[in-house]
Amino acid sequence: MGHAVPLPTGTDPAGLEDVACAVVRAAGRLVVEERPAQLAVSAKSTLTDPVTVMDQRSQELLMTLLGERRPDDGFLGEEHGGTTGSSGLTWVVDPIDGTVNYLYDIPAYAVSVAAVTGDPSRAGDWQAVAGAVLNPVAGELFHAHRGGGARLTTAAGTRTLRATAATDLAMALVGTGFGYDPELRRRQAAALLELLPRVRDIRRHGSAALDLCGVACARLDGYYETGLNAWDRAAGELVAVEAGAVVGGPDGNVPDRDLTWAAASGLAEDFAALVRDLTARHVRGPD
Ligand code: LIP
């Protein structure tokens, strides 16, 4: 989660959480209700790294809504260069996290929005203050603010989230994901080969934001991935920590592109040691 970055004077984390919830709901309605039958797709980093017209429309809507509500804040989104604000807060946005799932109409994608202090372009130099992750098809809204706990709101109501009480790696259900670059995927597969016999099983849902919320709501005991950007993880990390999970990276508690992990607190020490070792030897190491 990075080192503590002071909150700008007058910051209201609970109010920022309400803003995050409101804007992800609006963007969630857009991406579900206006999803065209024929989805126009273009490639980003590789041919398997898509962006759709709905990613762009969702981000434009989020920029507009956040600009109306929080005109002095900065903005950093997956599909758009950042804008610097004057308030000391920046909104970090993934307009559709799990774009491949969205493309295939698999109901496991999310709109993820977080308000952060510090510089979200530099790992470890920012901290989430409030955030929301919405799975618009499942109608599941995960939300939290710093020091305020984490909640899941559905049509049935709102409940407080707690990560699992897991302590045994061999019984841990672990989420992960893979990058868009074939060489990275080869390395991630080599790490997975060693991990799989050491845990109960893995799940690959296709959305980092939902995987981090999965740890928060006890649907996963742990999660790890290489290659995540701030927008993939800013809100989900906060939800996980506020639900009592531990979040970290390759060294200490700072997640970054090399490694982001989250785990139930009783599992965290062993899980962190395992995924750090596998990542260092297979993903970041020499051939
Ligand atoms: C996705 C992540 C997921 C990862 C995918 C992709 P996107 O983000 O949320 O965890 O495994 O490769 O990076 O590109 O759908 O916003």
Residues whose N, C-alpha, C, O or C-beta is under 5 A from the ligand:
A	BS01	LIP	I96 D97 G98 T99 V100 G177 F178 G179 Y180 G206 S207 A208 A209 D232
